[in-house]
Amino acid sequence: MKKNKFKKEERLCNKRLINVLYESGSSFILYPYKVVFHPTDELAVPVQVLISVPKRRFKRAVDRNLLKRRIREAYRLQKNSLIYPSLGDNHILLSIQYIGNKIEPYDYIFSKMNALMLKLHDEYSKVHMG
């Protein structure tokens, strides 16, 4: 069984890559997430992900951190089964932004992350293959 880790290399921290992602990436909304993705060739890992929760909607840092923790955990548990096999040798930059107005329970975030991964696969196929 493959270990479900979320290493530093899988986190998107490079400002240049973040700018490339937001300037030329494709996006879609699947409530409570807004997703921006961009195919790239310069990564050592299949996916680098950026997770953000807006300060405008959640003033308290503990609330933002709670949501980011839940989103990271849902992503970590599902990435190996849903997103990695579909990419093959391709690489992708990914931004997951929480656009909901309230703190959702983990079960809801997990199920929506599953739907997000499936939709990302479809959208990526349209953009990359089409």
C-alpha positions as CSV (number, residue, x, y, z in Angstrom):
1,M,0.0,0.0,0.0
2,K,1.3,3.4,-1.0
3,K,1.8,5.9,1.8
4,N,-0.3,9.0,1.6
5,K,2.1,11.7,2.4
6,F,2.0,15.4,1.6
7,K,5.6,16.5,1.3
8,K,7.2,19.9,1.0
9,E,8.0,19.2,-2.7
10,E,4.2,18.8,-3.4
11,R,3.4,22.3,-2.0
12,L,3.5,25.2,-4.4
13,C,5.7,27.9,-2.8
14,N,7.6,29.4,-5.8
15,K,6.4,32.9,-6.6
16,R,7.3,32.6,-10.3
17,L,5.3,29.4,-10.6
18,I,2.3,30.9,-8.7
19,N,2.4,33.9,-11.1
20,V,2.4,31.5,-14.1
21,L,-0.5,29.6,-12.6
22,Y,-2.7,32.6,-12.1
23,E,-1.8,34.4,-15.4
24,S,-2.2,31.5,-17.8
25,G,-4.0,28.8,-15.9
26,S,-7.5,27.4,-16.5
27,S,-10.1,27.5,-13.8
28,F,-13.4,26.1,-12.7
29,I,-15.7,26.4,-9.6
30,L,-17.1,23.4,-7.7
31,Y,-18.6,24.8,-4.6
32,P,-17.0,25.3,-2.0
33,Y,-13.8,25.4,-4.1
34,K,-12.4,27.4,-6.9
35,V,-9.7,25.6,-8.7
36,V,-7.0,27.0,-11.0
37,F,-4.7,24.6,-12.8
38,H,-1.9,24.8,-15.4
39,P,0.1,22.0,-17.1
40,T,3.8,22.4,-16.8
41,D,7.1,20.5,-17.5
42,E,9.4,21.9,-14.8
43,L,8.3,19.9,-11.7
44,A,10.0,17.1,-9.9
45,V,6.6,15.8,-8.6
46,P,3.4,15.2,-10.6
47,V,1.4,17.9,-8.8
48,Q,2.3,21.0,-6.8
49,V,-0.7,22.4,-4.9
50,L,-1.5,25.7,-3.2
51,I,-4.3,25.8,-0.7
52,S,-5.8,29.1,0.3
53,V,-8.7,30.3,2.5
54,P,-9.6,34.0,2.2
55,K,-9.1,36.4,5.1
56,R,-12.0,38.4,3.9
57,R,-14.5,35.6,4.7
58,F,-12.8,34.2,7.8
59,K,-11.3,36.9,9.9
60,R,-9.9,34.5,12.6
61,A,-6.7,32.7,11.8
62,V,-7.9,29.6,13.7
63,D,-10.8,29.3,11.4
64,R,-8.7,29.6,8.2
65,N,-6.1,27.1,9.6
66,L,-8.9,24.6,10.4
67,L,-10.3,24.8,6.9
68,K,-6.8,24.5,5.3
69,R,-6.0,21.5,7.5
70,R,-9.3,19.8,6.5
71,I,-8.7,20.5,2.8
72,R,-5.0,19.3,3.0
73,E,-6.1,16.1,4.7
74,A,-8.9,15.4,2.1
75,Y,-6.4,16.1,-0.7
76,R,-3.7,14.0,0.8
77,L,-5.9,10.9,1.2
78,Q,-7.4,11.1,-2.3
79,K,-4.5,12.3,-4.5
80,N,-2.9,8.8,-5.1
81,S,-6.1,7.1,-6.1
82,L,-7.8,9.9,-8.2
83,I,-5.3,12.4,-9.6
84,Y,-1.9,10.8,-9.9
85,P,-2.9,7.8,-12.1
86,S,-4.7,10.1,-14.6
87,L,-1.7,12.4,-15.2
88,G,0.8,9.8,-16.4
89,D,4.1,11.6,-17.1
90,N,2.5,15.0,-17.1
91,H,2.9,17.6,-14.4
92,I,0.4,20.2,-13.1
93,L,0.3,23.3,-11.0
94,L,-2.9,23.4,-8.9
95,S,-4.5,26.0,-6.7
96,I,-7.5,25.1,-4.5
97,Q,-9.2,28.2,-3.0
98,Y,-12.0,27.8,-0.5
99,I,-14.9,30.1,-1.5
100,G,-17.6,28.9,1.0
101,N,-19.0,31.3,3.6
102,K,-19.0,28.9,6.6
103,I,-16.9,26.3,8.1
104,E,-18.0,23.0,6.7
105,P,-17.6,19.6,8.5
106,Y,-14.7,17.3,7.3
107,D,-17.1,14.8,5.7
108,Y,-18.5,17.4,3.4
109,I,-15.0,18.8,2.5
110,F,-13.9,15.2,1.8
111,S,-16.8,14.4,-0.5
112,K,-16.4,17.7,-2.4
113,M,-12.7,17.0,-2.8
114,N,-13.6,13.7,-4.4
115,A,-15.9,15.5,-6.8
116,L,-13.2,18.1,-7.4
117,M,-10.6,15.5,-8.3
118,L,-12.9,13.9,-10.8
119,K,-13.8,17.2,-12.4
120,L,-10.2,18.2,-12.5
121,H,-9.4,15.0,-14.4
122,D,-12.1,15.9,-17.0
123,E,-11.1,19.6,-17.3
124,Y,-7.4,18.7,-17.5
125,S,-8.2,16.2,-20.3
126,K,-10.1,18.9,-22.2
127,V,-7.3,21.5,-21.9
128,H,-4.3,19.2,-22.3
129,M,-5.7,16.7,-24.9
130,G,-8.0,19.1,-26.8
